[in-house]
Amino acid sequence: VTAKDIRQAVHEGMRSIEHVKRFTTNGMATDQGKTSNMHGLAIAAETLGKPIPQVGLTTFRAPYTPVTFGSIVGHARGPLLDPTRKTAIHPWAERQGAVFEDVGQWKRAWYFPKSGEDMHAAVDRECVTVRKTAGLFDASTLGKIEVVGPDAAKFMELLYTNPWEKLEPGRCRYGIM
């Protein structure tokens, strides 16, 4: 959040510091406002032409004790600060040469390049394969699995106890394996 964002919130009609906070998301990061709220409050007060005590204070949330910048840094502090989570299929995806993306704390297979392929070529190839046969997307980080392609329903019939043949495209269904 920048000073310009705070001023814009006031110009948009936000008069309460709580409204300014929500309009800009100032103070809603890791520190919960411990390092930014007073600065945002001062900028809002200046823009409103009022002294800080008349503008008021935002509601602070835990932690109520100071937070060191070292605890806010994140991934740059190493693997122990922000543990990496891996799905059950992760070792298989690694063996297949997957390129992984960070999804929260999870490492999720993003695409599987063959020799000499860049990301776009790999994704194009994977899309064609899925359209012609079937594909599996490991969304276990979400508690879901997406299976697509013309043989998807037949594939699901092999995995699940409930029927899938009549499931219309664009619809979803919970299943029991």
Buried (B, 14 or more C-beta within 10 A) or exposed (E): BEBEBBBBBBEEEBEEBEBBBBBBEBBBEEBBBBBBBBBBBBBBBBBBEEEBEEBEEBEEEEEEEEBEEEEBEEEEEEEEEBEEEBBEBBEEBEEEBBEBEEEEEBBBBBBBBEEEBEEEEBBEBBEEEBEEEBBBBBEBBEEEBEBBBEEBBEBBEEEBEEEBEEBEEEEEEEBEE
